[in-house]
Amino acid sequence: MVEKSEFKRSTDDLIAKAARSRERVRRDLRELRYELDFQRKFRESFQEHTSLWLTAAMAVGVLIVLLPTRKKKIYVRTNRNKKTDNKFVESGVALGALNIFVSLIRPAIVEFVKDRFTRHISRHRTQDR
């Protein structure tokens, strides 16, 4: 009988070794994907330990509510500048006057817009007929 050559046997060994290596990589990737499925892990953990998760969520909520909020520091200058006070007063007076003016002229503006709108509507009605 003819024996296999040394070259042929090493090729078969290499092919088998590569197949085992591919299978091992495939198995490792499957295990890695299983371990990195955090959504599944969280869902299973929540289903198994529901009361623990709810208690922890309530504790975190209570801590967030009870922690003191950071207080904002407000610095007040004692020596005020008269020019800035005058600008504030002037702008306040100007806004007040503008508000009164708009209140007085509002009926005239509403009447003007209503008149224009009714003219526009009446033109379209006469053109359609």
MMTF fields as JSON, N, C-alpha, C and O atoms, coordinates in Angstrom:
{
  "mmtfVersion": "1.0.0",
  "mmtfProducer": "UNKNOWN",
  "numBonds": 515,
  "numAtoms": 516,
  "numGroups": 129,
  "numChains": 1,
  "numModels": 1,
  "chainsPerModel": [1],
  "groupsPerChain": [129],
  "chainIdList": ["A"],
  "bondAtomList": [4, 2, 8, 6, 12, 10, 16, 14, 20, 18, 24, 22, 28, 26, 32, 30, 36, 34, 40, 38, 44, 42, 48, 46, 52, 50, 56, 54, 60, 58, 64, 62, 68, 66, 72, 70, 76, 74, 80, 78, 84, 82, 88, 86, 92, 90, 96, 94, 100, 98, 104, 102, 108, 106, 112, 110, 116, 114, 120, 118, 124, 122, 128, 126, 132, 130, 136, 134, 140, 138, 144, 142, 148, 146, 152, 150, 156, 154, 160, 158, 164, 162, 168, 166, 172, 170, 176, 174, 180, 178, 184, 182, 188, 186, 192, 190, 196, 194, 200, 198, 204, 202, 208, 206, 212, 210, 216, 214, 220, 218, 224, 222, 228, 226, 232, 230, 236, 234, 240, 238, 244, 242, 248, 246, 252, 250, 256, 254, 260, 258, 264, 262, 268, 266, 272, 270, 276, 274, 280, 278, 284, 282, 288, 286, 292, 290, 296, 294, 300, 298, 304, 302, 308, 306, 312, 310, 316, 314, 320, 318, 324, 322, 328, 326, 332, 330, 336, 334, 340, 338, 344, 342, 348, 346, 352, 350, 356, 354, 360, 358, 364, 362, 368, 366, 372, 370, 376, 374, 380, 378, 384, 382, 388, 386, 392, 390, 396, 394, 400, 398, 404, 402, 408, 406, 412, 410, 416, 414, 420, 418, 424, 422, 428, 426, 432, 430, 436, 434, 440, 438, 444, 442, 448, 446, 452, 450, 456, 454, 460, 458, 464, 462, 468, 466, 472, 470, 476, 474, 480, 478, 484, 482, 488, 486, 492, 490, 496, 494, 500, 498, 504, 502, 508, 506, 512, 510],
  "bondOrderList": [1, 1, 1, 1, 1, 1, 1, 1, 1, 1, 1, 1, 1, 1, 1, 1, 1, 1, 1, 1, 1, 1, 1, 1, 1, 1, 1, 1, 1, 1, 1, 1, 1, 1, 1, 1, 1, 1, 1, 1, 1, 1, 1, 1, 1, 1, 1, 1, 1, 1, 1, 1, 1, 1, 1, 1, 1, 1, 1, 1, 1, 1, 1, 1, 1, 1, 1, 1, 1, 1, 1, 1, 1, 1, 1, 1, 1, 1, 1, 1, 1, 1, 1, 1, 1, 1, 1, 1, 1, 1, 1, 1, 1, 1, 1, 1, 1, 1, 1, 1, 1, 1, 1, 1, 1, 1, 1, 1, 1, 1, 1, 1, 1, 1, 1, 1, 1, 1, 1, 1, 1, 1, 1, 1, 1, 1, 1, 1],
  "groupList": [{"groupName": "MET", "atomNameList": ["N", "CA", "C", "O"], "elementList": ["N", "C", "C", "O"], "formalChargeList": [0, 0, 0, 0], "bondAtomList": [1, 0, 2, 1, 3, 2], "bondOrderList": [1, 1, 2], "singleLetterCode": "M", "chemCompType": "L-PEPTIDE LINKING"}, {"groupName": "VAL", "atomNameList": ["N", "CA", "C", "O"], "elementList": ["N", "C", "C", "O"], "formalChargeList": [0, 0, 0, 0], "bondAtomList": [1, 0, 2, 1, 3, 2], "bondOrderList": [1, 1, 2], "singleLetterCode": "V", "chemCompType": "L-PEPTIDE LINKING"}, {"groupName": "GLU", "atomNameList": ["N", "CA", "C", "O"], "elementList": ["N", "C", "C", "O"], "formalChargeList": [0, 0, 0, 0], "bondAtomList": [1, 0, 2, 1, 3, 2], "bondOrderList": [1, 1, 2], "singleLetterCode": "E", "chemCompType": "L-PEPTIDE LINKING"}, {"groupName": "LYS", "atomNameList": ["N", "CA", "C", "O"], "elementList": ["N", "C", "C", "O"], "formalChargeList": [0, 0, 0, 0], "bondAtomList": [1, 0, 2, 1, 3, 2], "bondOrderList": [1, 1, 2], "singleLetterCode": "K", "chemCompType": "L-PEPTIDE LINKING"}, {"groupName": "SER", "atomNameList": ["N", "CA", "C", "O"], "elementList": ["N", "C", "C", "O"], "formalChargeList": [0, 0, 0, 0], "bondAtomList": [1, 0, 2, 1, 3, 2], "bondOrderList": [1, 1, 2], "singleLetterCode": "S", "chemCompType": "L-PEPTIDE LINKING"}, {"groupName": "PHE", "atomNameList": ["N", "CA", "C", "O"], "elementList": ["N", "C", "C", "O"], "formalChargeList": [0, 0, 0, 0], "bondAtomList": [1, 0, 2, 1, 3, 2], "bondOrderList": [1, 1, 2], "singleLetterCode": "F", "chemCompType": "L-PEPTIDE LINKING"}, {"groupName": "ARG", "atomNameList": ["N", "CA", "C", "O"], "elementList": ["N", "C", "C", "O"], "formalChargeList": [0, 0, 0, 0], "bondAtomList": [1, 0, 2, 1, 3, 2], "bondOrderList": [1, 1, 2], "singleLetterCode": "R", "chemCompType": "L-PEPTIDE LINKING"}, {"groupName": "THR", "atomNameList": ["N", "CA", "C", "O"], "elementList": ["N", "C", "C", "O"], "formalChargeList": [0, 0, 0, 0], "bondAtomList": [1, 0, 2, 1, 3, 2], "bondOrderList": [1, 1, 2], "singleLetterCode": "T", "chemCompType": "L-PEPTIDE LINKING"}, {"groupName": "ASP", "atomNameList": ["N", "CA", "C", "O"], "elementList": ["N", "C", "C", "O"], "formalChargeList": [0, 0, 0, 0], "bondAtomList": [1, 0, 2, 1, 3, 2], "bondOrderList": [1, 1, 2], "singleLetterCode": "D", "chemCompType": "L-PEPTIDE LINKING"}, {"groupName": "LEU", "atomNameList": ["N", "CA", "C", "O"], "elementList": ["N", "C", "C", "O"], "formalChargeList": [0, 0, 0, 0], "bondAtomList": [1, 0, 2, 1, 3, 2], "bondOrderList": [1, 1, 2], "singleLetterCode": "L", "chemCompType": "L-PEPTIDE LINKING"}, {"groupName": "ILE", "atomNameList": ["N", "CA", "C", "O"], "elementList": ["N", "C", "C", "O"], "formalChargeList": [0, 0, 0, 0], "bondAtomList": [1, 0, 2, 1, 3, 2], "bondOrderList": [1, 1, 2], "singleLetterCode": "I", "chemCompType": "L-PEPTIDE LINKING"}, {"groupName": "ALA", "atomNameList": ["N", "CA", "C", "O"], "elementList": ["N", "C", "C", "O"], "formalChargeList": [0, 0, 0, 0], "bondAtomList": [1, 0, 2, 1, 3, 2], "bondOrderList": [1, 1, 2], "singleLetterCode": "A", "chemCompType": "L-PEPTIDE LINKING"}, {"groupName": "TYR", "atomNameList": ["N", "CA", "C", "O"], "elementList": ["N", "C", "C", "O"], "formalChargeList": [0, 0, 0, 0], "bondAtomList": [1, 0, 2, 1, 3, 2], "bondOrderList": [1, 1, 2], "singleLetterCode": "Y", "chemCompType": "L-PEPTIDE LINKING"}, {"groupName": "GLN", "atomNameList": ["N", "CA", "C", "O"], "elementList": ["N", "C", "C", "O"], "formalChargeList": [0, 0, 0, 0], "bondAtomList": [1, 0, 2, 1, 3, 2], "bondOrderList": [1, 1, 2], "singleLetterCode": "Q", "chemCompType": "L-PEPTIDE LINKING"}, {"groupName": "HIS", "atomNameList": ["N", "CA", "C", "O"], "elementList": ["N", "C", "C", "O"], "formalChargeList": [0, 0, 0, 0], "bondAtomList": [1, 0, 2, 1, 3, 2], "bondOrderList": [1, 1, 2], "singleLetterCode": "H", "chemCompType": "L-PEPTIDE LINKING"}, {"groupName": "TRP", "atomNameList": ["N", "CA", "C", "O"], "elementList": ["N", "C", "C", "O"], "formalChargeList": [0, 0, 0, 0], "bondAtomList": [1, 0, 2, 1, 3, 2], "bondOrderList": [1, 1, 2], "singleLetterCode": "W", "chemCompType": "L-PEPTIDE LINKING"}, {"groupName": "GLY", "atomNameList": ["N", "CA", "C", "O"], "elementList": ["N", "C", "C", "O"], "formalChargeList": [0, 0, 0, 0], "bondAtomList": [1, 0, 2, 1, 3, 2], "bondOrderList": [1, 1, 2], "singleLetterCode": "G", "chemCompType": "PEPTIDE LINKING"}, {"groupName": "PRO", "atomNameList": ["N", "CA", "C", "O"], "elementList": ["N", "C", "C", "O"], "formalChargeList": [0, 0, 0, 0], "bondAtomList": [1, 0, 2, 1, 3, 2], "bondOrderList": [1, 1, 2], "singleLetterCode": "P", "chemCompType": "L-PEPTIDE LINKING"}, {"groupName": "ASN", "atomNameList": ["N", "CA", "C", "O"], "elementList": ["N", "C", "C", "O"], "formalChargeList": [0, 0, 0, 0], "bondAtomList": [1, 0, 2, 1, 3, 2], "bondOrderList": [1, 1, 2], "singleLetterCode": "N", "chemCompType": "L-PEPTIDE LINKING"}],
  "groupTypeList": [0, 1, 2, 3, 4, 2, 5, 3, 6, 4, 7, 8, 8, 9, 10, 11, 3, 11, 11, 6, 4, 6, 2, 6, 1, 6, 6, 8, 9, 6, 2, 9, 6, 12, 2, 9, 8, 5, 13, 6, 3, 5, 6, 2, 4, 5, 13, 2, 14, 7, 4, 9, 15, 9, 7, 11, 11, 0, 11, 1, 16, 1, 9, 10, 1, 9, 9, 17, 7, 6, 3, 3, 3, 10, 12, 1, 6, 7, 18, 6, 18, 3, 3, 7, 8, 18, 3, 5, 1, 2, 4, 16, 1, 11, 9, 16, 11, 9, 18, 10, 5, 1, 4, 9, 10, 6, 17, 11, 10, 1, 2, 5, 1, 3, 8, 6, 5, 7, 6, 14, 10, 4, 6, 14, 6, 7, 13, 8, 6],
  "groupIdList": [1, 2, 3, 4, 5, 6, 7, 8, 9, 10, 11, 12, 13, 14, 15, 16, 17, 18, 19, 20, 21, 22, 23, 24, 25, 26, 27, 28, 29, 30, 31, 32, 33, 34, 35, 36, 37, 38, 39, 40, 41, 42, 43, 44, 45, 46, 47, 48, 49, 50, 51, 52, 53, 54, 55, 56, 57, 58, 59, 60, 61, 62, 63, 64, 65, 66, 67, 68, 69, 70, 71, 72, 73, 74, 75, 76, 77, 78, 79, 80, 81, 82, 83, 84, 85, 86, 87, 88, 89, 90, 91, 92, 93, 94, 95, 96, 97, 98, 99, 100, 101, 102, 103, 104, 105, 106, 107, 108, 109, 110, 111, 112, 113, 114, 115, 116, 117, 118, 119, 120, 121, 122, 123, 124, 125, 126, 127, 128, 129],
  "secStructList": [7, 7, 7, 7, 7, 2, 2, 2, 2, 2, 2, 2, 2, 2, 2, 2, 2, 2, 2, 2, 2, 2, 2, 2, 2, 2, 2, 2, 2, 2, 2, 2, 2, 2, 2, 6, 7, 2, 2, 2, 2, 2, 2, 2, 2, 2, 2, 2, 1, 2, 2, 2, 2, 2, 2, 2, 2, 2, 2, 2, 2, 2, 2, 2, 2, 2, 1, 7, 7, 7, 7, 7, 7, 7, 7, 7, 7, 1, 1, 7, 7, 2, 2, 2, 2, 2, 2, 2, 2, 2, 2, 2, 2, 2, 2, 2, 2, 2, 2, 2, 2, 2, 2, 2, 2, 2, 2, 2, 2, 2, 2, 2, 2, 2, 2, 2, 2, 2, 2, 2, 2, 2, 2, 2, 2, 2, 2, 2, 7],
  "xCoordList": [0.827, 0.0, 0.868, 2.017, 0.253, 0.979, 0.629, -0.543, 1.652, 1.416, 1.257, 1.764, 0.53, 0.352, 1.677, 2.516, 1.848, 3.097, 3.056, 1.995, 4.24, 4.358, 3.698, 3.106, 3.794, 3.225, 1.708, 1.092, 1.098, -0.352, -0.886, -1.916, -0.207, -0.65, -0.589, -1.498, 0.436, 0.528, -0.535, -1.01, -0.918, -1.986, -3.318, -4.092, -3.572, -4.808, -4.836, -5.873, -3.684, -3.601, -3.863, -4.553, -3.319, -3.529, -4.997, -5.54, -5.633, -7.047, -7.893, -8.8, -7.596, -8.341, -8.083, -8.999, -6.846, -6.506, -7.23, -7.72, -7.297, -8.008, -9.493, -10.116, -10.069, -11.495, -11.768, -12.76, -10.873, -11.04, -10.915, -11.652, -9.966, -9.763, -10.991, -11.414, -11.573, -12.784, -13.935, -14.676, -14.077, -15.145, -14.949, -15.917, -13.694, -13.416, -13.711, -14.274, -13.333, -13.617, -15.12, -15.624, -15.849, -17.301, -17.95, -18.855, -17.475, -18.015, -17.693, -18.544, -16.468, -16.093, -16.918, -17.324, -17.168, -17.992, -19.436, -20.061, -19.96, -21.313, -21.388, -22.344, -20.378, -20.349, -20.192, -20.812, -19.357, -19.165, -20.466, -20.827, -21.167, -22.435, -23.441, -24.202, -23.436, -24.337, -23.983, -24.878, -22.702, -22.269, -22.51, -22.717, -22.488, -22.656, -24.105, -24.369, -25.032, -26.448, -26.999, -27.647, -26.728, -27.114, -28.619, -29.156, -29.302, -30.76, -31.398, -32.295, -30.948, -31.461, -31.133, -31.973, -29.884, -29.481, -30.335, -30.77, -30.567, -31.379, -32.808, -33.391, -33.373, -34.748, -34.879, -35.82, -33.929, -33.982, -33.796, -34.468, -32.886, -32.653, -33.89, -34.253, -34.539, -35.743, -36.867, -37.625, -36.978, -38.031, -37.776, -38.72, -36.517, -36.197, -36.249, -36.682, -35.809, -35.692, -36.466, -35.895, -37.739, -38.549, -38.595, -38.409, -38.837, -38.966, -37.643, -37.642, -36.534, -35.233, -35.014, -34.547, -35.353, -35.187, -36.096, -35.673, -37.337, -38.26, -37.817, -37.935, -37.31, -36.81, -35.608, -35.5, -34.704, -33.526, -33.934, -33.362, -34.914, -35.377, -36.005, -35.788, -36.783, -37.382, -36.32, -36.422, -35.301, -34.228, -33.471, -33.154, -33.187, -32.488, -33.36, -32.859, -34.661, -35.569, -35.627, -35.623, -35.679, -35.709, -34.408, -34.429, -33.278, -31.996, -31.922, -31.426, -32.414, -32.379, -33.249, -32.87, -34.399, -35.312, -34.75, -34.859, -34.159, -33.724, -32.363, -32.04, -31.571, -30.273, -30.491, -31.328, -29.761, -29.961, -29.506, -28.465, -30.32, -29.964, -28.875, -28.754, -28.108, -27.026, -27.625, -28.432, -27.233, -27.797, -26.971, -25.74, -27.673, -27.006, -26.657, -27.491, -25.422, -24.992, -25.35, -25.107, -25.928, -26.305, -25.51, -25.567, -24.78, -23.991, -24.723, -25.131, -24.886, -25.592, -24.592, -23.912, -24.529, -23.636, -24.368, -25.526, -23.696, -24.337, -24.281, -25.204, -23.24, -23.152, -23.645, -22.935, -24.856, -25.468, -25.058, -24.834, -24.975, -24.651, -25.953, -26.891, -26.021, -27.245, -27.596, -28.774, -26.597, -26.873, -27.638, -28.569, -27.261, -27.979, -29.397, -30.317, -29.587, -30.94, -31.8, -32.969, -31.226, -31.974, -32.335, -33.422, -31.445, -31.742, -32.882, -33.743, -32.871, -33.964, -35.288, -36.311, -35.279, -36.509, -36.99, -38.183, -36.052, -36.425, -37.015, -38.015, -36.396, -36.915, -38.272, -39.143, -38.464, -39.753, -40.841, -41.96, -40.511, -41.487, -41.812, -42.97, -40.789, -41.007, -41.897, -42.803, -41.659, -42.497, -43.924, -44.874, -44.084, -45.425, -46.174, -47.35, -45.493, -46.128, -46.502, -47.574, -45.614, -45.905, -47.109, -47.926, -47.227, -48.359, -49.667, -50.675, -49.651, -50.857, -51.215, -52.389, -50.236, -50.468, -51.08, -52.032, -50.541, -51.07, -52.489, -53.339, -52.753, -54.108, -55.104, -56.241, -54.678, -55.576, -55.786, -56.89, -54.781, -54.872, -55.358, -55.666, -55.432, -55.831, -57.198, -57.312, -58.236, -59.527, -59.446, -60.089, -58.661, -58.529, -57.826, -58.205, -56.815, -56.099, -57.011, -57.009, -57.786, -58.703, -59.748, -60.077, -60.264, -61.27, -60.664, -61.308, -59.447, -58.762, -58.564, -58.844, -58.09, -57.861, -59.176, -59.249, -60.222, -61.525, -62.087, -62.653, -61.934, -62.416, -61.689, -62.326, -60.377, -59.59, -59.998, -60.12, -60.203, -60.551, -61.925, -62.105, -62.9, -64.246, -64.233, -64.944, -63.447, -63.327, -62.725, -63.185, -61.708, -61.037, -61.992, -62.011, -62.776, -63.734, -64.834, -65.235, -65.332, -66.418, -65.932, -66.705, -64.691, -64.139, -64.111, -64.475, -63.683, -63.603, -64.981, -65.156, -65.962, -67.32, -67.9, -68.57, -67.655, -68.193, -67.476, -68.09, -66.191, -65.446, -65.858, -65.832, -66.234, -66.614, -67.972, -68.244, -68.808, -70.179, -70.183, -71.234],
  "yCoordList": [-1.172, 0.0, 1.231, 1.246, 2.245, 3.496, 4.352, 4.564, 4.836, 5.699, 7.15, 7.552, 7.934, 9.351, 10.052, 9.718, 11.024, 11.764, 12.709, 13.049, 13.114, 14.038, 15.371, 16.0, 15.804, 17.086, 17.047, 18.003, 15.944, 15.823, 15.779, 16.384, 15.084, 14.974, 16.332, 16.652, 17.132, 18.44, 19.391, 20.252, 19.258, 20.087, 19.734, 20.617, 18.44, 18.021, 18.497, 18.922, 18.416, 18.901, 20.395, 20.864, 21.142, 22.594, 22.937, 23.854, 22.196, 22.444, 22.141, 22.901, 21.046, 20.687, 21.711, 22.088, 22.152, 23.154, 24.469, 25.116, 24.866, 26.096, 25.961, 26.914, 24.796, 24.577, 24.658, 25.251, 24.051, 24.138, 25.574, 26.02, 26.292, 27.691, 28.531, 29.364, 28.323, 29.053, 28.742, 29.639, 27.482, 27.092, 27.733, 28.169, 27.795, 28.407, 29.907, 30.452, 30.582, 32.016, 32.246, 33.185, 31.393, 31.519, 31.366, 32.121, 30.376, 30.138, 31.317, 31.736, 31.849, 32.997, 34.227, 34.972, 34.447, 35.595, 35.441, 36.417, 34.217, 33.969, 34.264, 34.887, 33.818, 34.077, 35.571, 36.094, 36.253, 37.694, 38.446, 39.35, 38.078, 38.724, 38.491, 39.39, 37.283, 36.966, 37.807, 38.308, 37.965, 38.731, 40.23, 40.933, 40.73, 42.163, 42.561, 43.721, 41.648, 41.958, 42.532, 41.832, 43.832, 44.481, 44.64, 44.595, 44.822, 44.973, 43.684, 43.742, 42.543, 41.272, 41.077, 40.626, 41.426, 41.278, 42.148, 41.703, 43.386, 44.298, 43.782, 43.796, 43.326, 42.833, 41.61, 41.516, 40.679, 39.491, 39.852, 39.3, 40.776, 41.192, 41.873, 41.647, 42.713, 43.397, 42.402, 42.552, 41.374, 40.373, 39.529, 39.15, 39.232, 38.401, 39.173, 38.635, 40.428, 41.229, 42.544, 43.623, 42.452, 43.651, 44.559, 45.769, 43.998, 44.838, 45.54, 46.685, 44.867, 45.488, 46.681, 47.735, 46.507, 47.598, 48.781, 49.935, 48.493, 49.586, 50.311, 51.533, 49.567, 50.19, 51.073, 52.182, 50.578, 51.376, 52.637, 53.704, 52.528, 53.695, 54.727, 55.928, 54.26, 55.191, 55.852, 57.042, 55.103, 55.674, 56.749, 57.806, 56.483, 57.487, 58.726, 59.848, 58.535, 59.674, 60.508, 61.737, 59.853, 60.577, 61.344, 62.488, 60.723, 61.422, 62.656, 63.702, 62.531, 63.678, 64.808, 65.977, 64.469, 65.496, 66.138, 67.35, 65.338, 65.856, 66.545, 67.295, 66.307, 66.975, 68.478, 68.931, 69.231, 70.687, 71.218, 70.835, 72.104, 72.7, 73.74, 74.332, 73.94, 74.912, 76.309, 76.658, 77.095, 78.43, 79.411, 79.408, 80.241, 81.228, 82.446, 82.97, 82.872, 84.042, 85.297, 85.396, 86.241, 87.514, 88.603, 88.754, 89.348, 90.449, 91.754, 92.025, 92.557, 93.83, 94.947, 94.988, 95.861, 97.009, 98.072, 98.389, 98.608, 99.612, 100.995, 101.789, 101.292, 102.618, 102.487, 102.014, 102.912, 102.799, 103.982, 105.1, 103.657, 104.699, 105.378, 104.699, 106.712, 107.454, 107.384, 107.44, 107.263, 107.232, 105.963, 106.018, 104.846, 103.608, 103.644, 103.12, 104.262, 104.402, 105.249, 104.937, 106.31, 107.168, 106.432, 106.632, 105.592, 104.841, 103.856, 103.667, 103.237, 102.309, 103.056, 102.573, 104.202, 104.993, 105.454, 105.395, 105.915, 106.392, 105.264, 105.459, 104.095, 102.981, 102.533, 102.151, 102.572, 102.217, 103.184, 102.777, 104.475, 105.488, 105.312, 105.427, 105.033, 104.849, 103.637, 103.706, 102.549, 101.354, 101.601, 101.138, 102.316, 102.653, 103.512, 103.269, 104.526, 105.395, 104.601, 104.801, 103.701, 102.866, 101.97, 101.764, 101.443, 100.596, 101.391, 100.904, 102.588, 103.439, 103.8, 103.756, 104.154, 104.522, 103.361, 103.556, 102.156, 100.989, 100.694, 100.313, 100.862, 100.632, 101.611, 101.243, 102.85, 103.854, 103.638, 103.857, 103.224, 103.109, 101.734, 101.553, 100.759, 99.393, 99.34, 98.647, 100.02, 99.947, 100.433, 99.866, 101.476, 101.982, 100.95, 100.764, 100.285, 99.266, 98.085, 97.569, 97.656, 96.536, 96.894, 96.069, 98.095, 98.535, 98.582, 98.165, 99.08, 99.145, 97.746, 97.522, 96.828, 95.457, 94.791, 94.085, 95.006, 94.424, 94.974, 94.225, 96.282, 96.908, 96.333, 96.002, 96.213, 95.643, 94.198, 93.787, 93.454, 92.045, 91.885, 91.042, 92.697, 92.59, 93.033, 92.446, 94.05, 94.458, 93.329, 93.048, 92.701, 91.629, 90.454, 89.867, 90.114, 89.013, 89.364, 88.52, 90.612, 90.998, 91.007, 90.67, 91.378, 91.328, 89.899, 89.647, 88.972, 87.573, 86.99, 86.155, 87.419, 86.895, 87.4, 86.646, 88.679, 89.24, 88.652, 88.481, 88.336, 87.749, 86.31, 85.851, 85.59, 84.181, 84.033, 82.998, 85.032, 84.928, 85.282, 85.254],
  "zCoordList": [0.0, 0.0, 0.0, 0.443, -0.519, -0.614, 0.589, 0.899, 1.257, 2.403, 1.951, 0.903, 2.779, 2.454, 2.568, 3.405, 1.716, 1.778, 2.971, 3.494, 3.374, 4.516, 4.192, 5.069, 2.943, 2.519, 2.616, 3.086, 2.173, 2.183, 3.619, 3.915, 4.485, 5.865, 6.567, 7.333, 6.339, 6.977, 6.441, 7.181, 5.176, 4.617, 5.282, 5.654, 5.426, 6.094, 7.552, 8.062, 8.203, 9.578, 9.652, 10.557, 8.708, 8.684, 8.437, 9.053, 7.531, 7.241, 8.482, 8.822, 9.143, 10.359, 11.463, 12.194, 11.579, 12.6, 12.324, 13.249, 11.05, 10.685, 10.982, 11.449, 10.719, 10.999, 12.498, 12.922, 13.311, 14.763, 15.239, 16.119, 14.64, 15.022, 14.671, 15.473, 13.475, 13.087, 14.042, 14.444, 14.396, 15.315, 16.683, 17.306, 17.159, 18.452, 18.412, 19.361, 17.312, 17.163, 17.108, 17.724, 16.371, 16.263, 17.648, 18.003, 18.424, 19.758, 20.691, 21.476, 20.605, 21.439, 21.093, 21.985, 19.808, 19.408, 19.893, 20.306, 19.843, 20.328, 21.819, 22.281, 22.58, 24.019, 24.315, 25.241, 23.521, 23.705, 23.437, 24.191, 22.37, 22.053, 23.19, 23.546, 23.75, 24.863, 26.09, 26.771, 26.377, 27.548, 27.375, 28.365, 26.15, 25.917, 25.656, 25.339, 25.778, 25.588, 26.889, 27.667, 27.114, 28.36, 28.486, 29.592, 27.37, 27.426, 27.96, 28.8, 27.486, 27.964, 29.44, 30.219, 29.82, 31.217, 32.138, 33.2, 31.721, 32.534, 32.647, 33.732, 31.533, 31.542, 32.461, 33.249, 32.352, 33.208, 34.681, 35.551, 34.951, 36.326, 36.898, 38.052, 36.082, 36.545, 36.801, 37.759, 35.935, 36.129, 37.374, 38.067, 37.664, 38.816, 40.131, 41.15, 40.114, 41.336, 41.194, 41.352, 40.903, 40.652, 41.869, 41.743, 43.035, 44.232, 44.55, 45.001, 44.32, 44.567, 43.642, 44.074, 42.366, 41.405, 41.744, 41.67, 42.113, 42.46, 43.725, 43.816, 44.695, 45.918, 45.622, 46.145, 44.78, 44.412, 43.649, 43.874, 42.752, 42.001, 42.93, 42.767, 43.904, 44.86, 45.718, 46.016, 46.121, 46.946, 46.169, 46.714, 44.912, 44.097, 43.934, 44.006, 43.714, 43.586, 44.847, 44.784, 45.985, 47.266, 47.474, 47.927, 47.147, 47.294, 46.411, 46.831, 45.191, 44.283, 44.819, 44.738, 45.357, 45.885, 47.146, 47.331, 48.0, 49.295, 49.271, 50.192, 48.25, 48.194, 48.084, 47.302, 48.843, 48.771, 47.415, 46.881, 46.89, 45.612, 45.826, 46.898, 44.806, 44.893, 44.914, 44.054, 45.886, 46.019, 45.206, 45.249, 44.473, 43.64, 44.495, 45.232, 44.376, 45.137, 44.359, 43.156, 45.064, 44.451, 45.145, 46.365, 44.36, 44.894, 44.624, 43.495, 45.665, 45.561, 45.817, 46.843, 44.833, 45.019, 45.831, 45.556, 46.813, 47.663, 47.035, 47.217, 46.315, 45.677, 44.243, 43.355, 44.053, 42.736, 41.879, 42.342, 40.598, 39.633, 39.199, 38.783, 39.292, 38.99, 37.506, 37.153, 36.63, 35.191, 34.814, 34.011, 35.374, 35.052, 35.598, 34.969, 36.771, 37.315, 36.391, 36.16, 35.868, 34.952, 33.668, 33.126, 33.179, 31.953, 32.184, 31.325, 33.352, 33.664, 33.767, 33.281, 34.383, 34.523, 33.151, 32.852, 32.318, 30.989, 30.143, 29.452, 30.198, 29.405, 29.941, 29.159, 31.242, 31.822, 31.409, 31.095, 31.411, 30.988, 29.512, 29.111, 28.7, 27.263, 27.006, 26.176, 27.691, 27.506, 27.987, 27.356, 29.084, 29.57, 28.568, 28.296, 28.01, 27.013, 25.763, 25.192, 25.344, 24.178, 24.432, 23.535, 25.626, 25.98, 25.94, 25.428, 26.467, 26.448, 25.015, 24.647, 24.206, 22.814, 22.036, 21.28, 22.216, 21.512, 21.987, 21.183, 23.264, 23.775, 23.16, 22.867, 22.966, 22.391, 20.895, 20.396, 20.192, 18.731, 18.275, 17.097, 19.191, 18.824, 18.136, 17.125, 18.614, 17.908, 16.464, 15.581, 16.221, 14.846, 13.965, 12.809, 14.496, 13.723, 13.421, 12.303, 14.403, 14.202, 13.152, 12.3, 13.205, 12.231, 10.823, 9.861, 10.699, 9.405, 8.811, 7.634, 9.617, 9.139, 8.769, 7.763, 9.569, 9.277, 7.971, 7.174, 7.748, 6.522, 5.303, 4.303, 5.38, 4.271, 4.006, 2.852, 5.037, 4.893, 4.245, 3.366, 4.682, 4.094, 2.635, 1.819, 2.278, 0.873, 0.031, -1.076, 0.567, -0.16, -0.382, -1.463, 0.628, 0.521, -0.471, -1.273, -0.427, -1.34, -2.786, -3.682, -3.042, -4.41, -4.931, -6.079, -4.097, -4.535, -4.773, -5.66, -3.994, -4.197, -5.505, -6.211, -5.848, -7.092, -8.293, -9.347, -8.165, -9.294, -9.534, -10.676, -8.5, -8.641, -9.326, -9.935, -9.237, -9.804, -11.227, -11.867]
}
